[in-house]
Amino acid sequence: MVQFVLRRLAQGALVLAGVLTVVFFLTRLSGEPLALFVPVGASSADVERIRHELGFDRPLLVQLANFWRDALRGDLGTSVRFSEPALGLVLERLPATLHLTAVAMGIVVLIGIPFGILAAVKRNTAVDSLVMALAMVGQSMPTFWLGVILILVFGVALGWLPVFGYTSPAALVLPGVTLGAYSIGIVARTVRSSMLEVIRQDFVRTARAKGLGDVRVFGKHALRNALIPTVTILGLQVGALLGGAIVTEFVFSFPGMARLATQAVLNRDYPVVQAFVFVTSIGVLLVNLIVDVVYAAIDPRITLG
């Protein structure tokens, strides 16, 4: 286990280095953020002076070398807009995004997995059709549209829940549902397909022949064997939710790091974008590592070699 984790961490470091290098070049393609610093009517001499102070007059490879020199010391640069360390700005917003992601994943697990099991147990019935129809609706609804509808119904009309900012745990409910709606459909359909494949196998028929009830057959024997693809999907969804909450955070004015990253992209604030990608990439790599370890816990036949 220790060797496996160390090997995966080494691989993750290489992946992280490649991602940051690609992002470095991609952000530079959008142009320089000089408009944030150069006053209207500034002379060309002033423009060149500011470009030199920001380091944009140096060759791109020199800028890359300087970036990696500072990054290896834990410095991902200073925000062009806020004049603060970029990594610190992102880490300040990280807890809010983690809370939102946790709520969304909790909703996905509590709704998606039971619905998928129900659809498999009641396959080819009206219940199965209804669950799959709801899953398709969840995957088809635009995130911004669903968020606006939830705000109008539960925030404006009923006044049950807060709809802007992050002032209390209740403020996580509506953005959590909005963020998790798409993933609920994916998980429900995956669980259903996995369960249908498993319940046709011989060991399930043997369990039934022994007189075991449906709860034990489906809950203990079938579900555990159907969890491998489900865990894979859940791991992918955690990464997607962690970095893909941009629309949700904008609709609900949620103070998360995805919203900060979007504002940084619009302002060409390179260091903040790079810090956001750095933190998100680490999160995705850690989730993938946890998923691999969970595989072995679910199915002893799987080794970590």
PyMOL commands that set and color helices and strands:
alter all, ss='L'
color gray80, all
select helices_A, chain A and resi 2-28+34-36+44-54+60-71+86-121+126-140+143-157+169-198+202-209+214-243+246-251+257-266+270-298
alter helices_A, ss='H'
color red, helices_A
deselect
rebuild
show_as cartoon
